[in-house]
Amino acid sequence: MNKSTSNLIILYAFCIFSALNYGSMLTNTPIEMMNYYAEKTHFNKDNPTIISFIATAASFGAAFAQVTLEQINKLMSQKKQFYLYIVTTVISNCLTCIPVHYGYLIVMRFLTGWSTGSYFSLIPIFVNNSTTPKQINYKPSYTITFLVRNLNKEKPFKMQRCRQQMNIFVCHFLLLPMLTYASLIFSDVFASSYSGIYGSMIIGATNTLGVVIAIPLIQRIKRKTILSIGLFGTVLTNITLSIVFSIMKDGDAKNNVIISIFVLFTLFYQLAPGPVILILCGEIFPKEFKVKYGAVGFGFNWSWNILVVFTYKYFSGVEYIVHALYAAITFVLSAILLFLVPETLNKKQNEINRQIQKW
């Protein structure tokens, strides 16, 4: 087995491991687990502050990971980093199962978020450094797959750093605000003690479907075209959810509509913004800045997730305001993103460089 094939196998293993752990972490602690911990450790599960800290602990860890990522990258090889993060993830997940105290649960989820956020941020870099243009462009991530196009191995190009930071900030500001409090949405929708499990199944199946649809399209359609479809699809679903929460009465009909629209939102996201954002990060940023600016973007993403979880409880009963706000923010930032980011499909680094230098 040659080195290139070996790296590809390792990549698939890393991505599948990342997908399983990242998927469970992204939807926060399921309601069932919170209830179990509350019963065993006797904390008030109705306290919004405690619940928010438990829900966001992994996001805090993932955000902190972006602060430490560049320094650790200077001290250790990528292979050793992956080993460190995987071992930490396994241990922290195992320790999370021990009901000690809600503070202990917060710490363990912080460690899980730190390790998961670290190796998830490294995967696109590992792809670009370890594969060749002749190899398959489809790499498993998120629930099953994301797609990364290999960088042309040319000398890094110069560009304004503030422009790079703006691009990555805008990209990740749009990532999955709804999924951040998915467990809370499904706990209200499903009149069942297994609401979190149902929600996870729906999100997982929809993500899988979205990626399956995206795979044949993403190398045939321009990046900005498919990105526009996905982004403005999420805007439309947020507007629709705002209307549903505003005018429909509580009941099975409303719950069914909410689930259907939520599935559409996830499908639109996974069809374009999810994989395309990762592709753009790999294609636009020079190798020497990739870790730093990737960390900036992912750090901003996790910070946004934290803000969403902490504020969600205060919008109980007026969810239409939340979704109207998300629709407005996503629309404005989508327009900025589509204006700033160059088209990169089938273009070499020097071509992208010339386009960016025209700004």
ABEGO torsion letter per residue (X at the ends): XBAAAAAAAAAAAAAAAAAAAAAAAAAEBBAAAAAAAAAAAGBBAABAAAAAAAAAAAAAAAAAAAAAAAAAAAABBAAAAAAAAAAAAAAAAAAAABBABAAAAAAAAAAAAAAAAAAAAAAAAAAAAABBAABBABBBBEAABBBBBBBBBBBBBBBBAAAAAAAAAAAAAABGAAAAAAAAAAAAABBBAAAAAAAAAAAAAAAAAAAAAAAAAAAABBAAAAAAAAAAAAAAAAAAAAAAAAABBBEAAAAAAAAAAAAAAAAAAAAAAAAAAAAAAAAABBAAAAAAAAAAAAAAAAAAAAAAAAAAAAABGAAAAAAAAAAAAAAAAAAAAAAABBBABGBBAAAAAAAAAAX
